[in-house]
């Protein structure tokens, strides 16, 4: 019974991710995005070291983490904190609104 509920939750999450246009991201990229969202509840500016320590992404190797972070910055899901060069980020709130993703290579699901 519990596996059925987990499967239903996974399908719900998949549907939500598609609705937000996140299906173009890898699992690692989505996990980093989720960690940043959770950490942003504590403050707007998120340090990469804090992201790496988060439970969701703590087992991701450093090279994989930084490649995924670069992709998230390139697709503008994350932005560098104003006044910093790197290492401090914030979630780009506009990036997860499907209507604003059109034309950036990220088409919202229909």
N, C-alpha and C positions, 0 to 999 in steps of 0.2 A: 504494500500500500504506500509506503513512504517513497519508493522509487517512482511510483506513478505521480505523486505530488511534485517531486523534484522535476520530472519530465514536463509536467504542466507549467511549472515555474519557468523552466528553460524556454519553453515555447512562448510564454508571455514575454520574457526578456527579449527573445529573438524578434518578436513582433514590435516591441517598443524600439529596439535598435534600428529596425528597418524604417519605422516611422520617423526616426530622427536622422536618418541617412548615415548611420554608423556602420552599416553592413560593408562599406568599402574599407573599413579599418580591420587590421589583424586583431586577434585576441589580445595580444600584448598591448597594442595601441589602445584598444578599448579599456583594458584594465588600468593603464596609466591614466586615461581620461577619467575613469571612475574614481581612482585614488585622488586625483587633483580635485574633483568635485567634493569628495568627502573632506579633504583637508581645507578646502576653501571655506568651510563652515567655521574654521578657527581663525581665519584671516584671509585677505584677498591675495596677498603676495605669497606664493608657495616656492620654497627652495627645492632644487632638484634632490638634495640629500634627504629632505623630508619625504619626498615622493618615494625615493628608493627604499626608505625604511618602512613604508606603509605595508600592512599585512597582505594586501592584494598583490603587490608587486615585489615583495622582498626576495623572492626566489628567482627573479629574472636576472640573468647575467648582465654585467655592466655594458658590454658592447651591444647586446640586444636592446637594453633599456635606452641607451643613448641614440641608437638608430631609430627606435620607435618615437622617441621624443622629437627627433629631427623631423620625422614625417608629420607628427601632430602640429609642429610649428609651421611646416611647409603648407599644410592644408588649413592652417589658421584655426585649428581647434583650440590651440594654446597660443598665447602671445607672451613675448618677453615683457617683464615688468618695466614700466617707463623709468628711464634713468639708469638701467642696467644693461650690460652687454649680453650676459648669459648667466644661467644659474638661478634666476628668479623668474617665475612664470605666474600667469593667471589664466583662468579659463576665459576664452572668447565667447561670451554669452550669445553673440549673434551666430556663431558657427553651428550651434545645435538647433537653430530654427530652420526647418527644411526650406522655407520660401527664400532664404538668403543664400542657400548653397548652390542654386542653379547658376551655371556659368563658371563654377570653380572645379568642374570635373566630378562633382558630387551631386548626383541627381536624387531627389527624394523619391521614396517608393510611393506607389499609388495604390 
